[in-house]
Amino acid sequence: MSQGHSFSGLKFPPLVEVISKDNIMQGFDTVYWFMPYKSSDFPEIICDKNYFFIYSTDHHNGDGGIFWGKGNNLDCSDFVEVGKIIDGYQAETPHLYRFPNETRTIALYYHTSEANPLNVHVGQETNVMTTSGGVLNENIWTHEQNPLGYEALDHHLGYFKFWNIDGILQGMHLKRGAPTELNEFLLWQRSVYNGSGYGFTRSNIYDSEGDYLSVVNRALKPTYGTFFKRGFTIYYLGTTSYDYVGAPEPNKQLVLLECNSDLSIIKEIQLVNPTMTGNAGHYQIYIEGDYAHCYMQSLGAVHYSKIDISEL
């Protein structure tokens, strides 16, 4: 937190539904991983609005996929869907990044189901497609080599997202999903960009119940949120939940944590939002200036709230 004054806590304004499944994604019944990107940060992409938004269906094995829309406002008040970028094989959890030193500067990371023939190591695997720019749903995409490789005991290599913290690209992805026959918490793994191309080198492994415990009997889902730095402190703002097979009905909350430089947790600072129950509560967080723009995705809609983080 900022030095020189006490921290009074983040205030969470009420969530407002801003996007419904009825007017996006060609009528699919889920919307997932909804995230804004600033158009000026991606000069190769053709977009005539201040922001574009990328999102996917959730666990849709048929014609689901990854979509994009655009608008001038982060509250989605003028949001317009543009089209589908990636189709089929339960394509979901998109994460876009620009690599200025590569020939194809735009890279889209996402994971797919076991049916995808591009998955060569485990059934559910993170893939990366690259392009040199243009209109996202009209340009040519090139499939790159698996960005995470393979290690022993890999079970599910999805839900990958990464952040630039002090000039180092480091991210999190699943290593083990919860097997249906066991009441196990997920295993997450940290990866660091290897310096060329689009691949990452794996490192620390975290148990979502033990190493990533933020509240008693609750598990952290590190890519359902964001890691970011303010001043000299690294924070995580994102989702916690009961997240093992056989657990009670999911009960999700937004939490603020203090972290180390390797994205391990030092301490919990605050539970930010009221309890969310059922299928509500998966958050994507976009930091711009002194605000955290929160996009909570229930099964059929996106809800929005904006948090003042200027005290951090």
C-alpha positions as CSV (number, residue, x, y, z in Angstrom):
1,M,0.0,0.0,0.0
2,S,1.0,3.6,-0.5
3,Q,3.2,4.9,2.3
4,G,2.1,7.8,4.5
5,H,-1.5,7.0,5.2
6,S,-3.6,4.1,6.4
7,F,-5.4,1.8,4.0
8,S,-9.2,2.0,4.5
9,G,-10.0,-0.9,2.2
10,L,-11.2,-1.2,-1.4
11,K,-14.8,-0.4,-2.0
12,F,-16.8,-2.6,-4.4
13,P,-19.7,-0.8,-6.1
14,P,-22.7,-3.0,-7.0
15,L,-22.3,-5.1,-10.1
16,V,-24.4,-4.1,-13.2
17,E,-25.2,-6.5,-16.0
18,V,-23.7,-5.0,-19.1
19,I,-23.8,-7.8,-21.7
20,S,-26.3,-10.6,-22.0
21,K,-25.9,-13.9,-24.0
22,D,-29.0,-12.8,-26.0
23,N,-27.1,-10.2,-27.9
24,I,-23.6,-11.6,-28.3
25,M,-21.8,-14.8,-29.4
26,Q,-24.4,-15.7,-32.0
27,G,-26.8,-17.0,-29.3
28,F,-24.5,-19.3,-27.3
29,D,-25.6,-19.8,-23.7
30,T,-22.3,-19.0,-22.0
31,V,-19.8,-16.1,-22.0
32,Y,-16.4,-16.6,-20.4
33,W,-13.0,-14.9,-19.8
34,F,-14.3,-11.5,-21.0
35,M,-11.3,-9.1,-21.1
36,P,-10.7,-5.6,-22.6
37,Y,-7.5,-4.6,-24.5
38,K,-6.5,-1.0,-25.3
39,S,-6.4,-0.6,-29.1
40,S,-3.4,1.7,-29.1
41,D,-1.4,-1.0,-27.4
42,F,-1.9,-3.2,-30.5
43,P,-1.2,-1.0,-33.6
44,E,-1.2,-4.0,-36.0
45,I,-4.9,-4.8,-35.2
46,I,-7.5,-2.9,-37.1
47,C,-10.0,-1.5,-34.6
48,D,-11.7,1.9,-34.8
49,K,-12.6,2.1,-31.1
50,N,-10.6,2.8,-28.0
51,Y,-10.9,-0.8,-26.8
52,F,-11.5,-4.3,-28.1
53,F,-12.8,-7.2,-26.0
54,I,-11.9,-10.8,-26.3
55,Y,-14.0,-13.6,-24.7
56,S,-15.1,-17.2,-25.3
57,T,-17.8,-19.7,-24.6
58,D,-17.4,-22.0,-21.5
59,H,-17.1,-25.8,-22.0
60,H,-18.9,-25.8,-25.3
61,N,-17.6,-28.7,-27.3
62,G,-19.5,-28.0,-30.5
63,D,-19.5,-24.7,-32.3
64,G,-18.3,-22.7,-29.4
65,G,-15.1,-20.6,-29.7
66,I,-13.4,-17.3,-29.1
67,F,-15.0,-14.0,-30.1
68,W,-14.2,-10.3,-30.1
69,G,-16.1,-7.0,-29.9
70,K,-15.2,-3.4,-29.6
71,G,-16.2,-0.1,-27.9
72,N,-15.0,3.2,-26.6
73,N,-16.0,2.6,-23.0
74,L,-14.8,0.1,-20.5
75,D,-18.3,-0.1,-19.0
76,C,-19.4,-1.7,-22.3
77,S,-22.1,1.0,-22.8
78,D,-21.3,1.1,-26.5
79,F,-20.1,-2.5,-26.9
80,V,-20.6,-4.1,-30.4
81,E,-19.6,-7.7,-31.2
82,V,-17.4,-8.1,-34.3
83,G,-17.1,-11.9,-34.9
84,K,-15.5,-15.2,-34.1
85,I,-11.7,-15.6,-34.1
86,I,-11.2,-19.3,-33.2
87,D,-13.8,-22.0,-33.7
88,G,-14.5,-25.4,-32.1
89,Y,-12.9,-27.9,-29.8
90,Q,-14.1,-26.1,-26.7
91,A,-11.8,-23.2,-27.4
92,E,-11.8,-20.9,-24.3
93,T,-9.8,-18.8,-21.9
94,P,-8.2,-16.5,-24.5
95,H,-5.2,-14.3,-23.6
96,L,-3.8,-11.9,-26.1
97,Y,-0.3,-10.4,-26.1
98,R,1.9,-8.4,-28.4
99,F,5.5,-9.5,-29.0
100,P,7.1,-6.5,-30.9
101,N,10.3,-8.4,-31.9
102,E,8.6,-11.3,-33.6
103,T,7.5,-11.4,-37.3
104,R,4.0,-12.2,-36.2
105,T,3.6,-9.8,-33.4
106,I,0.1,-10.8,-32.1
107,A,-0.2,-14.0,-30.1
108,L,-3.5,-15.5,-28.9
109,Y,-3.2,-18.2,-26.1
110,Y,-6.1,-20.4,-25.2
111,H,-6.9,-24.0,-24.4
112,T,-9.1,-26.6,-26.0
113,S,-10.7,-30.0,-25.3
114,E,-9.2,-33.5,-25.8
115,A,-10.8,-33.6,-29.3
116,N,-8.4,-31.1,-30.7
117,P,-5.7,-32.8,-32.9
118,L,-3.3,-30.0,-32.1
119,N,-3.0,-31.2,-28.5
120,V,0.0,-33.5,-28.5
121,H,0.9,-33.9,-24.8
122,V,-2.3,-33.9,-22.7
123,G,-6.0,-33.8,-23.6
124,Q,-6.6,-30.2,-22.5
125,E,-3.7,-28.1,-23.6
126,T,-2.8,-24.4,-24.1
127,N,-2.3,-23.6,-27.7
128,V,-1.0,-20.3,-29.3
129,M,-2.0,-18.8,-32.6
130,T,-0.1,-15.9,-34.1
131,T,-0.8,-13.2,-36.7
132,S,0.9,-10.1,-38.1
133,G,-2.3,-8.0,-37.6
134,G,-5.4,-7.0,-39.3
135,V,-9.1,-7.7,-38.4
136,L,-8.9,-10.4,-35.8
137,N,-11.7,-12.6,-37.2
138,E,-10.6,-12.1,-40.8
139,N,-6.8,-12.4,-40.8
140,I,-4.5,-15.5,-41.1
141,W,-3.5,-17.3,-37.9
142,T,-0.5,-19.6,-37.6
143,H,-0.4,-22.4,-35.0
144,E,2.9,-22.3,-33.1
145,Q,4.6,-25.1,-31.1
146,N,3.1,-25.9,-27.7
147,P,4.1,-22.8,-25.6
148,L,4.4,-24.8,-22.3
149,G,6.0,-28.1,-23.4
150,Y,5.4,-31.2,-21.4
151,E,6.5,-32.3,-17.9
152,A,5.8,-35.5,-15.9
153,L,2.4,-35.6,-14.1
154,D,0.9,-33.0,-16.4
155,H,-2.9,-33.5,-16.4
156,H,-4.5,-30.2,-17.7
157,L,-2.4,-27.4,-19.3
158,G,-5.1,-24.8,-19.6
159,Y,-6.2,-21.5,-18.1
160,F,-2.9,-19.9,-19.0
161,K,-2.5,-16.1,-18.5
162,F,0.6,-14.0,-17.9
163,W,1.6,-10.5,-16.8
164,N,4.5,-8.1,-17.2
165,I,5.8,-7.4,-13.7
166,D,9.1,-5.4,-13.5
167,G,9.9,-6.3,-17.2
168,I,9.5,-10.1,-16.6
169,L,6.6,-11.9,-18.4
170,Q,5.4,-14.5,-15.9
171,G,2.2,-16.4,-15.8
172,M,0.1,-19.2,-14.3
173,H,-1.6,-22.2,-15.8
174,L,-3.1,-25.4,-14.6
175,K,-0.8,-28.5,-14.2
176,R,-3.5,-30.7,-12.7
177,G,-7.2,-30.4,-13.0
178,A,-9.3,-32.0,-10.3
179,P,-9.8,-35.7,-11.3
180,T,-13.4,-36.7,-11.0
181,E,-12.7,-39.7,-8.8
182,L,-10.7,-37.7,-6.2
183,N,-11.5,-34.7,-4.0
184,E,-8.3,-32.9,-4.9
185,F,-7.6,-29.3,-5.2
186,L,-6.0,-28.0,-8.5
187,L,-2.3,-27.6,-9.0
188,W,-1.2,-24.4,-10.7
189,Q,2.3,-23.8,-12.2
190,R,4.2,-20.6,-12.7
191,S,6.0,-20.1,-16.1
192,V,8.4,-17.4,-17.2
193,Y,8.8,-16.2,-20.8
194,N,11.9,-17.8,-22.4
195,G,13.0,-14.7,-24.3
196,S,12.3,-15.6,-27.9
197,G,9.3,-16.8,-29.8
198,Y,6.2,-17.5,-27.9
199,G,7.2,-20.2,-25.4
200,F,7.5,-20.2,-21.6
201,T,9.8,-22.0,-19.2
202,R,8.0,-23.7,-16.2
203,S,9.0,-23.3,-12.6
204,N,7.1,-23.2,-9.2
205,I,4.1,-25.5,-8.6
206,Y,1.4,-24.3,-6.2
207,D,-1.4,-26.2,-4.6
208,S,-4.5,-24.1,-4.7
209,E,-5.5,-25.2,-1.2
210,G,-2.1,-25.1,0.5
211,D,0.4,-22.8,-1.1
212,Y,-2.3,-20.6,-2.5
213,L,-4.6,-20.6,0.5
214,S,-6.1,-17.2,1.0
215,V,-9.1,-18.0,3.3
216,V,-9.6,-21.1,5.5
217,N,-11.1,-23.9,3.3
218,R,-11.0,-21.7,0.2
219,A,-8.8,-22.0,-2.9
220,L,-7.3,-19.4,-5.1
221,K,-7.8,-19.5,-8.9
222,P,-4.9,-17.3,-10.0
223,T,-5.9,-16.7,-13.6
224,Y,-9.4,-15.8,-12.6
225,G,-8.0,-12.3,-11.8
226,T,-4.8,-10.4,-12.2
227,F,-1.4,-9.9,-10.6
228,F,-0.2,-6.2,-10.8
229,K,2.3,-3.9,-9.1
230,R,1.6,-0.6,-7.4
231,G,4.5,1.2,-5.9
232,F,6.8,-1.4,-4.5
233,T,4.2,-4.0,-3.9
234,I,2.8,-6.9,-6.0
235,Y,-0.9,-7.6,-5.6
236,Y,-3.4,-10.2,-6.7
237,L,-7.0,-9.2,-7.2
238,G,-9.3,-12.0,-8.3
239,T,-11.5,-15.0,-7.5
240,T,-11.4,-17.5,-4.6
241,S,-13.7,-20.4,-4.3
242,Y,-14.3,-23.9,-3.1
243,D,-12.8,-25.7,-6.0
244,Y,-12.5,-29.5,-5.6
245,V,-14.8,-32.3,-6.8
246,G,-17.4,-33.1,-4.2
247,A,-17.1,-29.6,-2.5
248,P,-20.1,-27.6,-1.5
249,E,-21.9,-25.4,-4.1
250,P,-19.3,-23.0,-5.5
251,N,-19.1,-19.9,-3.3
252,K,-16.9,-17.3,-4.9
253,Q,-15.4,-14.1,-3.6
254,L,-13.1,-11.4,-4.8
255,V,-10.0,-11.1,-2.7
256,L,-7.0,-8.8,-2.5
257,L,-3.6,-10.4,-1.7
258,E,0.0,-9.3,-1.3
259,C,2.4,-11.4,-3.3
260,N,6.1,-12.1,-3.8
261,S,7.9,-11.6,-7.1
262,D,7.4,-15.3,-7.9
263,L,3.6,-14.8,-7.6
264,S,3.5,-16.7,-4.3
265,I,1.2,-15.3,-1.6
266,I,2.5,-13.3,1.4
267,K,-0.8,-12.4,3.0
268,E,-4.5,-11.7,2.5
269,I,-5.3,-8.0,2.7
270,Q,-9.1,-7.9,2.1
271,L,-12.1,-9.8,1.0
272,V,-13.4,-7.2,-1.5
273,N,-17.0,-8.2,-2.5
274,P,-20.0,-9.8,-0.8
275,T,-20.4,-13.6,-1.1
276,M,-21.3,-14.8,-4.6
277,T,-23.0,-18.2,-4.8
278,G,-23.8,-20.7,-7.5
279,N,-22.2,-20.1,-10.9
280,A,-21.6,-16.4,-10.4
281,G,-18.2,-15.0,-9.4
282,H,-15.6,-15.7,-12.1
283,Y,-13.8,-12.4,-12.5
284,Q,-11.5,-10.9,-15.1
285,I,-9.7,-7.7,-14.0
286,Y,-8.4,-5.0,-16.2
287,I,-6.1,-2.3,-14.5
288,E,-6.0,1.1,-16.0
289,G,-4.6,4.1,-14.0
290,D,-6.2,4.2,-10.5
291,Y,-9.1,1.8,-11.3
292,A,-9.6,-1.9,-11.5
293,H,-12.3,-2.7,-14.0
294,C,-14.1,-5.9,-12.9
295,Y,-15.9,-8.2,-15.3
296,M,-17.8,-10.9,-13.5
297,Q,-19.1,-13.7,-15.7
298,S,-22.1,-15.7,-14.8
299,L,-23.3,-18.4,-17.2
300,G,-25.2,-16.1,-19.4
301,A,-24.0,-12.5,-18.9
302,V,-21.2,-10.1,-18.0
303,H,-21.6,-7.9,-15.0
304,Y,-19.3,-4.8,-14.4
305,S,-18.0,-2.9,-11.5
306,K,-15.1,-0.4,-11.1
307,I,-12.9,-0.3,-8.0
308,D,-10.8,2.7,-7.0
309,I,-7.3,1.3,-6.2
310,S,-5.6,4.7,-5.7
311,E,-4.8,3.9,-2.0
312,L,-2.7,1.0,-3.0
